Amino acid sequence: MPIICLLLWLFPQQDPKPLPELKTFLAETRKKLHPDEVLLSEYTYSEKITDIAIGSDGQSRKTEVSVYEVTRDAKSGQTYRRLVSKNGSPVNSSKPEKVGQRRGRSRSDEDKTIDDVFAAFDFRIVSREDLSGRPAIRMAFKPRANYKPKTFTGKFFSHVQGEAWVNEDDHELVRMDAELIDNFSVGFGLLAKMQKGAHIYVERQKINDEIWLPAAAAVSVNGRVLAMKVNRRITVEYSDYKKFNVDTVIKFPDVDK
């Protein structure tokens, strides 16, 4: 017993750092939320898409793996995506395709959407965790009762619950793991219907110790689009980020302007 008391005196236990106050932490996190497509427009990168078709028995029926090289034209700023491999085999003759531009959405529109999604949830801080050597605050979120979303994105996420990990120092989203807790329909179910249980996973990483960009995203969905049944698991992995400049742009001489 005297030895234990001596050790406690020599090495007193430190009180753990208190978790941040929820409202303040959410406000700082909100400031850092921007559409990833805006951030990605400043970089060239590789994009690997794994598309798995699921059978009625829950087993995979078909798997396609496509790797794309994403870059931008130095003059126009247009983003291009070129297929470089399909199911592990190189594709040398593929022409780059234009990546659709954002549909004229202003920063104000983006802010309204993000604010709507934030307002759709009740958040709760769960714990502090270490993710890749960086402190992250783990939060649980669920739909807020009686909230009426104003945007399509807000309407969708009002049927979602899950957890999010936010970097404590940068207030950047690091990971999200969520699922659809109700069936979600578009056009009263005539255009599309997504079944309860759909899973959404997002992971982001800090690049060059300066900016947070997507690392991976995955969606598992079972539903219907028009008359076609859909049961798929799609994973997107991002790698080989390079800051966009004239030197890093890959030239495509056959691109139609």
C-alpha positions in Angstrom: 0.0 0.0 0.0 2.8 2.6 0.8 4.4 1.8 -2.6 1.1 2.5 -4.4 0.6 5.8 -2.5 4.1 6.8 -3.4 3.6 6.1 -7.0 0.4 8.1 -7.1 2.2 11.0 -5.4 5.1 10.8 -7.9 2.8 10.3 -10.9 -0.5 11.9 -10.2 -3.3 11.1 -12.5 -4.2 14.0 -14.8 -7.8 14.8 -15.4 -8.8 14.0 -19.0 -9.3 17.0 -21.3 -13.0 17.9 -21.2 -14.9 17.4 -24.4 -15.8 20.6 -26.3 -19.1 22.3 -25.8 -21.5 21.1 -28.5 -22.9 24.3 -29.9 -19.6 26.0 -30.2 -17.9 22.9 -31.8 -20.8 22.6 -34.3 -20.5 26.2 -35.3 -16.8 25.9 -36.0 -17.4 22.7 -37.9 -20.1 24.4 -40.0 -17.6 27.1 -41.1 -15.4 24.4 -42.7 -18.1 22.5 -44.6 -17.8 23.0 -48.4 -18.8 20.7 -51.3 -15.9 18.4 -52.0 -16.3 19.0 -55.7 -15.2 22.6 -55.2 -12.1 21.5 -53.3 -11.3 18.8 -55.8 -11.4 21.3 -58.7 -8.0 22.5 -57.4 -6.3 19.1 -57.8 -5.6 16.3 -60.2 -6.0 12.8 -58.8 -6.9 9.2 -59.4 -10.3 7.8 -58.8 -11.0 4.1 -58.4 -14.7 3.0 -58.6 -15.7 -0.5 -57.5 -19.3 -1.3 -58.5 -20.8 -4.5 -57.1 -24.2 -5.8 -58.2 -25.9 -7.7 -55.5 -28.3 -10.6 -56.1 -31.6 -11.4 -54.3 -29.7 -13.8 -52.1 -27.4 -11.0 -50.9 -24.4 -12.3 -52.7 -22.3 -10.4 -55.3 -23.3 -11.2 -58.9 -21.0 -8.9 -60.8 -18.1 -6.6 -60.0 -16.6 -3.9 -62.1 -13.5 -1.9 -61.2 -12.7 1.3 -63.1 -9.8 3.6 -62.5 -9.9 7.1 -63.8 -7.4 9.9 -64.1 -8.9 13.3 -63.3 -7.3 16.5 -64.5 -8.2 19.9 -65.8 -7.6 21.9 -69.0 -5.1 24.7 -68.3 -7.0 27.3 -70.5 -10.7 26.6 -69.9 -10.6 25.1 -66.4 -12.8 22.3 -67.5 -12.4 19.1 -65.6 -11.8 15.8 -67.5 -11.9 12.2 -66.5 -10.1 9.5 -68.5 -10.5 5.8 -68.0 -7.0 4.2 -67.5 -7.9 0.7 -66.4 -11.0 -1.6 -66.4 -11.1 -4.7 -64.2 -7.3 -4.6 -63.8 -6.5 -4.3 -67.5 -5.0 -1.1 -68.9 -7.1 1.0 -71.2 -4.8 3.0 -73.6 -7.2 4.3 -76.2 -9.8 5.9 -73.9 -10.7 9.5 -74.6 -11.2 11.8 -71.7 -14.8 12.8 -70.9 -16.0 16.1 -69.5 -17.0 16.0 -65.9 -20.4 17.7 -65.5 -20.2 21.2 -64.2 -22.2 22.2 -61.1 -25.6 23.4 -62.2 -25.0 27.0 -61.6 -25.4 26.6 -57.9 -24.2 29.7 -56.1 -22.4 29.8 -52.8 -25.6 31.0 -51.3 -27.5 27.9 -52.6 -24.7 25.7 -51.2 -24.9 27.4 -47.8 -28.7 27.0 -47.7 -28.4 23.3 -48.3 -25.7 22.7 -45.7 -27.6 24.8 -43.2 -30.7 22.7 -43.9 -28.9 19.4 -43.4 -27.4 20.7 -40.1 -30.9 21.8 -38.9 -32.3 18.4 -39.7 -30.3 16.7 -37.0 -30.0 16.4 -33.3 -26.2 16.0 -32.5 -24.6 14.5 -29.4 -20.9 14.4 -28.6 -19.9 10.8 -27.7 -16.1 10.8 -27.2 -12.7 11.9 -28.2 -10.8 9.4 -30.4 -7.5 9.1 -32.2 -7.7 8.8 -36.0 -4.4 8.4 -37.8 -2.6 10.2 -35.0 -5.0 13.1 -34.9 -7.6 13.9 -32.2 -11.2 13.6 -33.5 -14.5 14.3 -31.8 -17.0 11.5 -32.3 -20.6 12.6 -32.6 -23.9 10.8 -33.0 -26.7 12.3 -35.0 -30.3 11.5 -35.6 -33.3 13.2 -37.4 -34.7 16.1 -35.4 -38.4 15.6 -34.6 -40.9 17.8 -36.4 -38.2 19.5 -38.5 -39.4 20.3 -42.1 -36.5 20.4 -44.5 -36.4 23.0 -47.2 -34.1 21.3 -49.7 -34.0 18.0 -51.5 -30.7 17.1 -49.7 -32.2 18.1 -46.4 -35.3 15.9 -47.0 -33.0 12.9 -47.8 -30.8 13.4 -44.7 -33.9 13.8 -42.5 -34.2 10.0 -42.9 -30.6 9.3 -42.0 -28.9 8.6 -38.7 -25.3 7.7 -37.8 -22.0 9.0 -36.5 -19.5 11.5 -37.6 -15.9 12.1 -36.6 -14.6 15.7 -36.8 -10.9 16.6 -36.4 -10.7 18.5 -33.2 -8.0 21.0 -34.3 -9.2 21.8 -37.8 -12.9 21.2 -37.3 -12.9 19.2 -40.6 -15.1 16.1 -41.2 -12.8 13.0 -41.1 -15.4 10.2 -41.3 -19.1 9.6 -41.5 -20.9 6.3 -41.1 -24.7 6.5 -41.5 -27.7 4.6 -42.7 -31.2 5.3 -44.0 -33.7 4.6 -41.3 -36.9 5.0 -43.4 -37.8 4.3 -47.0 -37.1 7.4 -49.2 -39.1 8.1 -52.3 -38.6 10.6 -55.2 -41.7 11.7 -57.1 -44.1 9.8 -54.7 -42.1 6.6 -55.5 -42.7 6.9 -59.2 -39.2 8.1 -60.1 -37.2 6.3 -57.5 -37.4 4.6 -54.2 -34.6 3.7 -51.8 -35.2 1.0 -49.2 -34.5 1.5 -45.5 -31.1 0.2 -44.5 -29.1 1.9 -47.2 -25.6 2.6 -45.9 -23.4 5.6 -46.5 -19.7 5.9 -45.6 -17.4 8.8 -46.1 -13.7 9.2 -45.2 -11.4 12.2 -45.7 -7.7 12.8 -45.3 -5.4 15.7 -44.8 -3.2 16.2 -47.9 0.3 17.7 -47.6 -0.7 18.8 -44.1 -2.7 21.7 -45.6 -6.1 20.6 -46.9 -8.7 17.9 -46.2 -9.9 16.0 -49.3 -11.9 12.8 -49.9 -10.1 9.5 -49.3 -13.0 7.1 -49.9 -16.8 7.0 -50.1 -19.1 4.0 -50.2 -22.9 3.6 -50.7 -24.9 0.4 -50.4 -28.4 0.8 -51.8 -31.4 -1.4 -52.5 -34.3 0.1 -54.3 -35.8 1.0 -57.7 -35.2 3.7 -60.3 -38.3 4.0 -62.6 -39.1 0.3 -63.4 -35.5 -1.0 -62.8 -34.5 -2.7 -59.5 -31.2 -1.5 -58.1 -29.2 -3.4 -55.5 -25.6 -2.3 -55.5 -22.6 -1.5 -53.4 -20.4 1.3 -54.9 -17.0 2.3 -53.5 -15.0 5.3 -54.6 -11.3 5.6 -53.6 -9.2 8.8 -54.2 -5.4 8.9 -54.4 -2.4 10.6 -56.0 -3.5 14.1 -55.3 -1.5 16.9 -57.0 -2.1 20.6 -56.7 -3.4 21.8 -60.0 -1.0 23.9 -62.1 0.1 24.1 -65.7 2.9 21.5 -65.0 0.6 18.9 -63.5 -2.1 19.1 -66.2 -2.1 16.0 -68.5 -2.5 17.1 -72.1 -5.3 15.5 -74.1 -4.8 16.5 -77.8 -7.9 14.8 -79.1 -10.4 16.4 -76.7 -13.3 18.0 -78.5 -13.7 21.6 -77.4 
